[in-house]
Structure formats: structure tokens, C-alpha cells
Amino acid sequence: MKKQGAIIKVFGKVQGVGFRYYAQKKAVELSLTGFVQNKPDGSVYIEVEGPEEKLDEFILWCHEGPGWARVTNIQVQRTPGWGYDDFEIG
């Protein structure tokens, strides 16, 4: 089955709150691959891929993030999968 992909940009209080660590933990739990990184504008950028229903669950999680995060906006762009082997923190 072909992997689906998503580019996710998360805005709000999402740096310095463990967002990348917990995003990686959630992605691994869902058997998703890709990466997450902080951006200079204070947002978090994620490229993630896997089965569509698992992606949907991950995207839903991104709307909340870990307990200390305060997500104010999220942008999602669906893409074909890239072929990542694991999920890394950048």
C-alpha cells in the first residue's frame, strides 16, 4: 500500500515545550515516518508519511500537542509519500 504524506506547520507556543519530542513519540507509536523541526519564525515544521488513517490521527494530535503547548493554528498540505525510513527530530 502506498504511503500518503503530509506537510504540517504548527503555530503558537510550540517551541520549548517538548513539541518535537512528543511529535516523534506519537509518530513512532503510529508507525509513521518523516521528521520534525523548529523554524526561526517560532513554528514547528513536520513532514510525515504513512497510512491515511494513521496520518489523520497524527494531524488530530498536532492540533493539541503536548500539555505545555498552546497551538493557535495548523496548516496541513497532503502530498504523496517520500520514502522516509524513520521519524527524526531535526
Order of alpha helices (4+ residues) and beta strands (2+ residues): beta-alpha-beta-beta-alpha-beta-beta
